[in-house]
Amino acid sequence: ADCAGSVWPQPWASVNLGVTLCAKCAAVHKQLGEHVSDVRSMRSSDWTVAHVAVLRAVGNARAALIWEATLRGDDKAGHIKPRSGSKQRDDFIRRKYVGKEFYDRALLSEDDDAVSATTAKAVGGGRRGAVSSGG
């Protein structure tokens, strides 16, 4: 979701953001806290139906459209890659999910049923009823 790692399947996922993660990005997500990114192993047995529904509804491509909607210019050049260093990776992921620097809340409309309520909660709620549960 963050560095576009080519390893598939990705070994980790953020069940509230609905994205899969490489091990290096997952390590940063874990440091953000579960209130921002609830990271689980893809091999874990503690997945619920809701977790799977969020991952299916959002996915990495759609999440990028939301979380990186305003990513432009120098910020775009700073987008991390699989080989990015740990400081660059940490800074970018924190700016993206904690600082919400590239996020565009306007992308979530009243009839947008592909993004889960769990994701809306992760981004600070948004408008009440703006995002449906997706499953």
MDTraj code that builds the backbone (N, CA, C; nanometers):
import mdtraj as md
import numpy as np

residues = "ALA ASP CYS ALA GLY SER VAL TRP PRO GLN PRO TRP ALA SER VAL ASN LEU GLY VAL THR LEU CYS ALA LYS CYS ALA ALA VAL HIS LYS GLN LEU GLY GLU HIS VAL SER ASP VAL ARG SER MET ARG SER SER ASP TRP THR VAL ALA HIS VAL ALA VAL LEU ARG ALA VAL GLY ASN ALA ARG ALA ALA LEU ILE TRP GLU ALA THR LEU ARG GLY ASP ASP LYS ALA GLY HIS ILE LYS PRO ARG SER GLY SER LYS GLN ARG ASP ASP PHE ILE ARG ARG LYS TYR VAL GLY LYS GLU PHE TYR ASP ARG ALA LEU LEU SER GLU ASP ASP ASP ALA VAL SER ALA THR THR ALA LYS ALA VAL GLY GLY GLY ARG ARG GLY ALA VAL SER SER GLY GLY".split()
xyz = np.array([
    [0.0812, -0.1195, 0.0000],
    [0.0000, 0.0000, 0.0000],
    [0.0853, 0.1255, 0.0000],
    [0.1987, 0.1188, 0.0657],
    [0.2786, 0.2396, 0.0789],
    [0.3995, 0.2424, -0.0152],
    [0.4713, 0.1305, -0.0252],
    [0.5922, 0.1297, -0.1066],
    [0.5737, 0.0556, -0.2383],
    [0.4569, 0.0010, -0.2616],
    [0.4282, -0.0745, -0.3835],
    [0.5235, -0.1927, -0.3996],
    [0.5514, -0.2585, -0.2885],
    [0.6366, -0.3770, -0.2932],
    [0.5793, -0.4817, -0.3865],
    [0.6673, -0.5514, -0.4570],
    [0.6213, -0.6446, -0.5592],
    [0.5989, -0.7857, -0.5073],
    [0.6334, -0.8113, -0.3831],
    [0.6133, -0.9446, -0.3271],
    [0.4641, -0.9686, -0.3095],
    [0.4155, -1.0767, -0.3645],
    [0.2740, -1.1093, -0.3484],
    [0.2615, -1.2555, -0.3166],
    [0.1826, -1.2976, -0.2220],
    [0.0981, -1.2055, -0.1457],
    [0.1789, -1.1320, -0.0400],
    [0.1334, -1.0121, -0.0095],
    [0.1976, -0.9348, 0.0968],
    [0.1740, -1.0094, 0.2277],
    [0.2727, -1.0137, 0.3160],
    [0.2579, -1.0917, 0.4388],
    [0.1750, -1.0249, 0.5487],
    [0.1430, -0.8965, 0.5340],
    [0.0717, -0.8230, 0.6379],
    [-0.0432, -0.7437, 0.5781],
    [-0.1371, -0.7063, 0.6639],
    [-0.2476, -0.6211, 0.6205],
    [-0.2898, -0.5305, 0.7354],
    [-0.3392, -0.4135, 0.6994],
    [-0.4020, -0.3255, 0.7971],
    [-0.5514, -0.3488, 0.7804],
    [-0.6123, -0.4132, 0.8792],
    [-0.7516, -0.4542, 0.8639],
    [-0.8499, -0.3386, 0.8736],
    [-0.8108, -0.2280, 0.9336],
    [-0.9029, -0.1144, 0.9371],
    [-0.8825, -0.0212, 0.8173],
    [-0.7642, -0.0211, 0.7576],
    [-0.7413, 0.0602, 0.6385],
    [-0.7724, -0.0172, 0.5106],
    [-0.7780, -0.1492, 0.5209],
    [-0.8134, -0.2322, 0.4062],
    [-0.7028, -0.2459, 0.3036],
    [-0.5769, -0.2510, 0.3498],
    [-0.4635, -0.2595, 0.2584],
    [-0.3683, -0.3706, 0.3005],
    [-0.2939, -0.4232, 0.2027],
    [-0.1884, -0.5179, 0.2323],
    [-0.0560, -0.4426, 0.2397],
    [0.0374, -0.4987, 0.3162],
    [0.1632, -0.4303, 0.3454],
    [0.2817, -0.5254, 0.3373],
    [0.3960, -0.4720, 0.2951],
    [0.5202, -0.5483, 0.3036],
    [0.5641, -0.5476, 0.4503],
    [0.6618, -0.6294, 0.4839],
    [0.7070, -0.6395, 0.6227],
    [0.7634, -0.5077, 0.6742],
    [0.8381, -0.4344, 0.5909],
    [0.8985, -0.3082, 0.6357],
    [0.7912, -0.2028, 0.6636],
    [0.6925, -0.1911, 0.5767],
    [0.5848, -0.0942, 0.5994],
    [0.4978, -0.1369, 0.7168],
    [0.4753, -0.2675, 0.7311],
    [0.3958, -0.3173, 0.8437],
    [0.4598, -0.2799, 0.9763],
    [0.5935, -0.2828, 0.9826],
    [0.6628, -0.2471, 1.1060],
    [0.6330, -0.1020, 1.1444],
    [0.6291, -0.0134, 1.0461],
    [0.5976, 0.1271, 1.0743],
    [0.4509, 0.1395, 1.1150],
    [0.3611, 0.0727, 1.0426],
    [0.2183, 0.0777, 1.0749],
    [0.1920, 0.0309, 1.2172],
    [0.2635, -0.0721, 1.2618],
    [0.2461, -0.1220, 1.3981],
    [0.2806, -0.0144, 1.5001],
    [0.3789, 0.0689, 1.4703],
    [0.4191, 0.1758, 1.5613],
    [0.3155, 0.2876, 1.5685],
    [0.2296, 0.2984, 1.4687],
    [0.1282, 0.4042, 1.4659],
    [0.0183, 0.3802, 1.5686],
    [0.0020, 0.2560, 1.6088],
    [-0.1035, 0.2192, 1.7028],
    [-0.2260, 0.1676, 1.6298],
    [-0.2992, 0.0800, 1.6966],
    [-0.4170, 0.0180, 1.6357],
    [-0.5258, 0.1180, 1.6014],
    [-0.5302, 0.2321, 1.6704],
    [-0.6317, 0.3324, 1.6397],
    [-0.6074, 0.3948, 1.5021],
    [-0.4851, 0.3846, 1.4508],
    [-0.4537, 0.4351, 1.3172],
    [-0.4489, 0.3198, 1.2177],
    [-0.3756, 0.2141, 1.2514],
    [-0.3591, 0.1009, 1.1609],
    [-0.3526, -0.0282, 1.2413],
    [-0.4522, -0.1117, 1.2265],
    [-0.4613, -0.2388, 1.2982],
    [-0.3984, -0.3467, 1.2098],
    [-0.2706, -0.3755, 1.2348],
    [-0.1915, -0.4642, 1.1494],
    [-0.2062, -0.6090, 1.1936],
    [-0.2315, -0.6954, 1.0951],
    [-0.2446, -0.8398, 1.1198],
    [-0.1646, -0.9161, 1.0152],
    [-0.1161, -1.0314, 1.0551],
    [-0.0500, -1.1210, 0.9609],
    [-0.1554, -1.1793, 0.8670],
    [-0.1209, -1.1930, 0.7407],
    [-0.2134, -1.2544, 0.6446],
    [-0.2321, -1.4026, 0.6765],
    [-0.1413, -1.4570, 0.7532],
    [-0.1497, -1.5989, 0.7892],
    [-0.2177, -1.6215, 0.9236],
    [-0.2584, -1.5142, 0.9876],
    [-0.3204, -1.5218, 1.1192],
    [-0.4582, -1.5861, 1.1113],
    [-0.4977, -1.6474, 1.2208],
    [-0.6302, -1.7089, 1.2258],
    [-0.7325, -1.6186, 1.2942],
    [-0.6919, -1.4980, 1.3336],
    [-0.7848, -1.4112, 1.4053],
    [-0.8553, -1.3102, 1.3146],
    [-0.8675, -1.3405, 1.1878],
    [-0.9387, -1.2545, 1.0941],
    [-1.0887, -1.2771, 1.1089],
    [-1.1644, -1.1687, 1.1060],
    [-1.3090, -1.1800, 1.1116],
    [-1.3656, -1.1593, 0.9709],
    [-1.4917, -1.1855, 0.9553],
    [-1.5592, -1.1602, 0.8279],
    [-1.5499, -1.0111, 0.7937],
    [-1.5605, -0.9256, 0.8946],
    [-1.5513, -0.7806, 0.8730],
    [-1.4130, -0.7411, 0.8212],
    [-1.3068, -0.8020, 0.8747],
    [-1.1711, -0.7723, 0.8273],
    [-1.1580, -0.8040, 0.6789],
    [-1.2049, -0.9207, 0.6407],
    [-1.1974, -0.9625, 0.5002],
    [-1.2806, -0.8690, 0.4125],
    [-1.3968, -0.8299, 0.4612],
    [-1.4837, -0.7395, 0.3851],
    [-1.4163, -0.6044, 0.3610],
    [-1.3484, -0.5517, 0.4619],
    [-1.2794, -0.4230, 0.4466],
    [-1.1678, -0.4362, 0.3435],
    [-1.0904, -0.5434, 0.3526],
    [-0.9808, -0.5634, 0.2576],
    [-1.0330, -0.5767, 0.1146],
    [-1.1422, -0.6490, 0.0987],
    [-1.2021, -0.6637, -0.0353],
    [-1.2612, -0.5322, -0.0857],
    [-1.3225, -0.4570, 0.0019],
    [-1.3892, -0.3332, -0.0381],
    [-1.2912, -0.2218, -0.0727],
    [-1.1797, -0.2163, -0.0030],
    [-1.0863, -0.1058, -0.0228],
    [-0.9717, -0.1486, -0.1132],
    [-0.8800, -0.2256, -0.0627],
    [-0.7645, -0.2677, -0.1414],
    [-0.6633, -0.1556, -0.1606],
    [-0.5435, -0.1940, -0.2025],
    [-0.4337, -0.0981, -0.2131],
    [-0.4574, 0.0109, -0.3165],
    [-0.5101, -0.0235, -0.4322],
    [-0.5283, 0.0770, -0.5380],
    [-0.6293, 0.1835, -0.4956],
    [-0.7415, 0.1410, -0.4411],
    [-0.8443, 0.2364, -0.3986],
    [-0.7959, 0.3195, -0.2795],
    [-0.7258, 0.2545, -0.1872],
    [-0.6728, 0.3271, -0.0722],
    [-0.5764, 0.4364, -0.1174],
    [-0.4953, 0.4089, -0.2178],
    [-0.4012, 0.5094, -0.2688],
    [-0.4763, 0.6291, -0.3259],
    [-0.5880, 0.6037, -0.3913],
    [-0.6673, 0.7142, -0.4464],
    [-0.7199, 0.8058, -0.3367],
    [-0.7470, 0.7488, -0.2207],
    [-0.7999, 0.8259, -0.1087],
    [-0.6868, 0.8896, -0.0273],
    [-0.5922, 0.8072, 0.0171],
    [-0.4862, 0.8537, 0.1072],
    [-0.3800, 0.9369, 0.0380],
    [-0.3683, 0.9229, -0.0954],
    [-0.2667, 0.9969, -0.1704],
    [-0.3299, 1.0900, -0.2736],
    [-0.4532, 1.1286, -0.2494],
    [-0.5304, 1.2082, -0.3454],
    [-0.4653, 1.3408, -0.3800],
    [-0.4005, 1.4031, -0.2850],
    [-0.3419, 1.5351, -0.3090],
    [-0.1896, 1.5306, -0.3184],
    [-0.1343, 1.4123, -0.3323],
    [0.0111, 1.3955, -0.3411],
    [0.0604, 1.4520, -0.4739],
    [0.1395, 1.5579, -0.4660],
    [0.1851, 1.6284, -0.5862],
    [0.3309, 1.6698, -0.5724],
    [0.3905, 1.7053, -0.6834],
    [0.5217, 1.7671, -0.6878],
    [0.6281, 1.6979, -0.6069],
    [0.6914, 1.7729, -0.5173],
    [0.8004, 1.7199, -0.4362],
    [0.7548, 1.6039, -0.3489],
    [0.6307, 1.6103, -0.3011],
    [0.5796, 1.4997, -0.2196],
    [0.5727, 1.3717, -0.3018],
    [0.5313, 1.3823, -0.4278],
    [0.5213, 1.2656, -0.5156],
    [0.6603, 1.2044, -0.5339],
    [0.7613, 1.2896, -0.5472],
    [0.8987, 1.2416, -0.5613],
    [0.9448, 1.1702, -0.4338],
    [0.8873, 1.2082, -0.3210],
    [0.9232, 1.1472, -0.1932],
    [0.8467, 1.0206, -0.1607],
    [0.7591, 0.9771, -0.2521],
    [0.6837, 0.8530, -0.2300],
    [0.7822, 0.7392, -0.2114],
    [0.7598, 0.6580, -0.1115],
    [0.8553, 0.5515, -0.0823],
    [0.8457, 0.4370, -0.1821],
    [0.9559, 0.3653, -0.1899],
    [0.9698, 0.2488, -0.2770],
    [1.0161, 0.1314, -0.1907],
    [1.0100, 0.0095, -0.2430],
    [1.0510, -0.1053, -0.1610],
    [1.1900, -0.0921, -0.0984],
    [1.2806, -0.0231, -0.1645],
    [1.4176, -0.0099, -0.1125],
    [1.4419, 0.1199, -0.0348],
    [1.3371, 0.1962, -0.0074],
    [1.3525, 0.3206, 0.0684],
    [1.4077, 0.2923, 0.2072],
    [1.4824, 0.3887, 0.2589],
    [1.5389, 0.3746, 0.3920],
    [1.4325, 0.3843, 0.4999],
    [1.4680, 0.3417, 0.6191],
    [1.3689, 0.3368, 0.7272],
    [1.3200, 0.4753, 0.7682],
    [1.4081, 0.5764, 0.7675],
    [1.3640, 0.7113, 0.8047],
    [1.2665, 0.7661, 0.7014],
    [1.2990, 0.7518, 0.5735],
    [1.2098, 0.7997, 0.4677],
    [1.0758, 0.7257, 0.4743],
    [1.0808, 0.5955, 0.4970],
    [0.9591, 0.5138, 0.5065],
    [0.8734, 0.5603, 0.6247],
    [0.9353, 0.5758, 0.7401],
    [0.8637, 0.6188, 0.8598],
    [0.8009, 0.7570, 0.8393],
    [0.8786, 0.8505, 0.7866],
    [0.8288, 0.9869, 0.7642],
    [0.7096, 0.9881, 0.6691],
    [0.7207, 0.9179, 0.5573],
    [0.6136, 0.9183, 0.4581],
    [0.4856, 0.8561, 0.5146],
    [0.4983, 0.7420, 0.5790],
    [0.3803, 0.6728, 0.6322],
    [0.3134, 0.7564, 0.7417],
    [0.3914, 0.8194, 0.8262],
    [0.3336, 0.9062, 0.9301],
    [0.2644, 1.0278, 0.8687],
    [0.3254, 1.0886, 0.7675],
    [0.2616, 1.2023, 0.6998],
    [0.1312, 1.1575, 0.6346],
    [0.1320, 1.0381, 0.5795],
    [0.0158, 0.9875, 0.5055],
    [-0.1008, 0.9520, 0.5977],
    [-0.0759, 0.8783, 0.7044],
    [-0.1851, 0.8269, 0.7871],
    [-0.2089, 0.9042, 0.9166],
    [-0.1066, 0.9579, 0.9774],
    [-0.1239, 1.0334, 1.1014],
    [-0.1517, 1.1801, 1.0691],
    [-0.0663, 1.2392, 0.9862],
    [-0.0842, 1.3791, 0.9487],
    [-0.1930, 1.4002, 0.8448],
    [-0.2292, 1.2938, 0.7745],
    [-0.3321, 1.2987, 0.6693],
    [-0.3037, 1.4108, 0.5695],
    [-0.1751, 1.4254, 0.5353],
    [-0.1323, 1.5352, 0.4489],
    [-0.1779, 1.5219, 0.3038],
    [-0.2047, 1.4008, 0.2580],
    [-0.2390, 1.3793, 0.1171],
    [-0.3826, 1.3307, 0.1002],
    [-0.4565, 1.3275, 0.2081],
    [-0.5918, 1.2720, 0.2132],
    [-0.6951, 1.3738, 0.1666],
    [-0.7940, 1.3278, 0.0916],
    [-0.9007, 1.4164, 0.0460],
    [-1.0351, 1.3589, 0.0904],
    [-1.0878, 1.4128, 0.1992],
    [-1.2143, 1.3652, 0.2563],
    [-1.3299, 1.3779, 0.1580],
    [-1.3210, 1.4706, 0.0645],
    [-1.4285, 1.4920, -0.0327],
    [-1.4490, 1.3703, -0.1228],
    [-1.3502, 1.2818, -0.1296],
    [-1.3642, 1.1626, -0.2129],
    [-1.4651, 1.0631, -0.1570],
    [-1.4989, 1.0762, -0.0292],
    [-1.5960, 0.9856, 0.0315],
    [-1.7345, 1.0481, 0.0214],
    [-1.8169, 0.9941, -0.0631],
    [-1.9496, 1.0506, -0.0845],
    [-2.0559, 0.9703, -0.0107],
    [-2.1752, 1.0249, -0.0081],
    [-2.2876, 0.9600, 0.0604],
    [-2.3167, 0.8207, 0.0053],
    [-2.2972, 0.7998, -0.1236],
    [-2.3324, 0.6714, -0.1832],
    [-2.2103, 0.5855, -0.2132],
    [-2.0999, 0.6141, -0.1502],
    [-1.9781, 0.5380, -0.1719],
    [-1.9801, 0.4149, -0.0825],
    [-2.0214, 0.3011, -0.1364],
    [-2.0339, 0.1810, -0.0551],
    [-1.9123, 0.0902, -0.0645],
    [-1.8082, 0.1310, -0.1359],
    [-1.6901, 0.0463, -0.1488],
    [-1.5902, 0.0687, -0.0368],
    [-1.6048, 0.1770, 0.0398],
    [-1.5139, 0.2047, 0.1499],
    [-1.5873, 0.1763, 0.2798],
    [-1.5221, 0.1050, 0.3696],
    [-1.5907, 0.0622, 0.4916],
    [-1.5988, 0.1703, 0.5974],
    [-1.6923, 0.1536, 0.6885],
    [-1.7050, 0.2446, 0.8026],
    [-1.5808, 0.2357, 0.8897],
    [-1.5181, 0.1195, 0.8922],
    [-1.3956, 0.1028, 0.9687],
    [-1.2871, 0.1945, 0.9158],
    [-1.2781, 0.2075, 0.7844],
    [-1.1795, 0.2970, 0.7250],
    [-1.2121, 0.4406, 0.7605],
    [-1.3378, 0.4778, 0.7560],
    [-1.3775, 0.6135, 0.7919],
    [-1.3381, 0.6437, 0.9361],
    [-1.3547, 0.5466, 1.0245],
    [-1.3161, 0.5644, 1.1642],
    [-1.1657, 0.5877, 1.1739],
    [-1.0883, 0.5157, 1.0919],
    [-0.9427, 0.5296, 1.0944],
    [-0.8979, 0.6683, 1.0522],
    [-0.9757, 0.7329, 0.9670],
    [-0.9368, 0.8658, 0.9202],
    [-1.0037, 0.9762, 0.9998],
    [-1.0628, 0.9415, 1.1089],
    [-1.1167, 1.0438, 1.1975],
    [-1.2646, 1.0664, 1.1824],
    [-1.3351, 0.9678, 1.1310],
    [-1.4801, 0.9761, 1.1279],
    [-1.5378, 1.0353, 1.0029],
    [-1.5027, 1.1556, 0.9693],
    [-1.5660, 1.2186, 0.8539],
    [-1.7092, 1.2546, 0.8858],
    [-1.7884, 1.2799, 0.7819],
    [-1.9294, 1.3129, 0.8018],
    [-2.0049, 1.1888, 0.8460],
    [-2.0957, 1.2066, 0.9352],
    [-2.1784, 1.0946, 0.9795],
    [-2.2579, 1.0428, 0.8606],
    [-2.2496, 0.9102, 0.8390],
    [-2.3222, 0.8479, 0.7286],
    [-2.2540, 0.8626, 0.5946],
    [-2.1351, 0.9219, 0.5920],
    [-2.0672, 0.9440, 0.4652],
    [-2.0127, 0.8166, 0.4053],
    [-1.9887, 0.7169, 0.4878],
    [-1.9313, 0.5933, 0.4394],
    [-2.0139, 0.4785, 0.4920],
    [-2.0472, 0.3851, 0.4057],
    [-2.1259, 0.2703, 0.4504],
    [-2.0353, 0.1583, 0.4936],
    [-2.0920, 0.0559, 0.5548],
    [-2.0131, -0.0504, 0.6145],
    [-1.9505, -0.1438, 0.5139],
    [-1.9984, -0.1537, 0.3936],
    [-1.9370, -0.2373, 0.2933],
    [-1.9503, -0.3848, 0.3201],
    [-2.0268, -0.4240, 0.4180],
    [-2.0461, -0.5654, 0.4313],
    [-2.0628, -0.6086, 0.5685],
])
top = md.Topology()
chain = top.add_chain()
for i, resn in enumerate(residues, 1):
    res = top.add_residue(resn, chain, resSeq=i)
    for name in ("N", "CA", "C"):
        top.add_atom(name, md.element.get_by_symbol(name[0]), res)
traj = md.Trajectory(xyz[None], top)
